[in-house]
Amino acid sequence: VPVMVDNGFVLTESDAILKYLSNKYDVAEHWYPRQPERRARVDKYTAWHNTYTRPHAAKVFILECLLPLQSGSPVDKVHLSRALSQLDDTLEKLESMYLRRQPFLCGDDISVADLLAVCELMQPMGGGRDVLHDRPQLQMWRSRVQTAVGDAFDKAHAVLYGVRDRQKAKL
């Protein structure tokens, strides 16, 4: 569970933490814009994210990776198939609603929305599944996000890559 402590102030929830840090510290404007219309685009995505991207990507990761690791039982193919279908609908909406005419989810520059989305969509990699495999538009977006954050991208996903590599070794 993401948690941040800043001089005794405790805050949970990754989107709240990212917005707080963007407001408190002198970060580039594009992360969480001050201009109301641009900020509203980021807020729109983060509200949508909590209903679509986060639960649908997490469910695939939980069903395909975490539950089998914890219980030792095989993947529930019926539930996984349903979860993949829900995630596929979400990916379609990401392409059509958010990336149709722009390089990042909320405009021409990376924002906290992109960080939230890419982290969720990387989760299924823990089970060896690249959910963007057949989606060139989303692959290009992920590449732009990775380029924008540099080495921090792989550092942030190092634990996930380790889980993936352990899964591959078992097979």
Backbone hydrogen bonds, N-H to C=O, Kabsch-Sander energy under -0.5 kcal/mol:
donor,donor_aa,acceptor,acceptor_aa,energy
4,M,11,L,-2.7
6,D,9,F,-2.7
7,N,5,V,-0.5
9,F,6,D,-1.8
10,V,8,G,-0.6
11,L,4,M,-2.6
13,E,2,P,-1.0
17,I,13,E,-2.5
18,L,14,S,-2.6
19,K,15,D,-2.1
20,Y,16,A,-2.5
21,L,17,I,-2.8
22,S,18,L,-2.2
23,N,19,K,-2.1
24,K,20,Y,-2.9
25,Y,21,L,-2.4
27,V,22,S,-0.6
27,V,25,Y,-2.0
31,W,28,A,-1.6
32,Y,28,A,-0.5
39,R,35,Q,-2.7
40,A,36,P,-2.5
41,R,37,E,-1.4
42,V,38,R,-1.4
43,D,39,R,-2.8
44,K,40,A,-2.6
45,Y,41,R,-2.1
46,T,42,V,-2.7
47,A,43,D,-2.1
48,W,44,K,-2.1
49,H,45,Y,-3.3
50,N,46,T,-1.2
51,T,48,W,-1.3
52,Y,48,W,-1.9
54,R,49,H,-2.4
56,H,52,Y,-2.1
57,A,53,T,-2.4
58,A,54,R,-2.3
59,K,55,P,-2.0
60,V,56,H,-1.3
61,F,57,A,-2.0
62,I,58,A,-3.0
63,L,59,K,-2.8
64,E,60,V,-2.5
65,C,61,F,-2.2
66,L,61,F,-1.6
67,L,62,I,-3.0
69,L,65,C,-2.0
70,Q,66,L,-2.7
71,S,67,L,-3.0
72,G,68,P,-2.0
77,K,75,V,-1.2
80,L,76,D,-2.6
81,S,77,K,-2.4
82,R,78,V,-1.9
83,A,79,H,-2.4
84,L,80,L,-2.8
85,S,81,S,-1.8
86,Q,82,R,-2.2
87,L,83,A,-2.5
88,D,84,L,-2.4
89,D,85,S,-2.0
90,T,86,Q,-1.9
91,L,87,L,-2.7
92,E,88,D,-2.2
93,K,89,D,-2.0
94,L,90,T,-2.5
95,E,91,L,-2.1
96,S,92,E,-2.6
97,M,93,K,-3.2
98,Y,93,K,-0.8
98,Y,94,L,-1.2
99,L,94,L,-1.8
104,F,107,G,-2.1
107,G,104,F,-1.2
112,V,31,W,-2.8
114,D,111,S,-0.7
115,L,111,S,-1.4
116,L,112,V,-2.5
117,A,113,A,-2.5
118,V,114,D,-2.7
119,C,115,L,-2.0
120,E,116,L,-1.7
121,L,117,A,-2.6
122,M,118,V,-1.3
123,Q,119,C,-0.8
123,Q,120,E,-0.7
125,M,122,M,-2.0
126,G,123,Q,-2.8
127,G,124,P,-1.4
128,G,125,M,-2.1
129,R,124,P,-2.1
130,D,128,G,-0.6
131,V,129,R,-1.0
133,H,130,D,-1.8
135,R,132,L,-2.3
139,Q,135,R,-2.4
140,M,136,P,-2.6
141,W,137,Q,-1.8
142,R,138,L,-2.8
143,S,139,Q,-2.3
144,R,140,M,-2.3
145,V,141,W,-2.6
146,Q,142,R,-2.8
147,T,143,S,-2.6
148,A,144,R,-2.4
149,V,145,V,-2.0
150,G,146,Q,-1.5
152,A,149,V,-1.3
153,F,150,G,-1.8
154,D,150,G,-0.5
155,K,151,D,-2.0
156,A,152,A,-2.6
157,H,153,F,-1.1
158,A,155,K,-1.0
161,Y,157,H,-2.6
162,G,158,A,-2.1
163,V,159,V,-2.2
164,R,160,L,-2.4
165,D,161,Y,-2.6
166,R,162,G,-2.2
167,Q,163,V,-2.3
168,K,164,R,-2.4
169,A,165,D,-2.1
170,K,166,R,-1.7
171,L,167,Q,-1.4
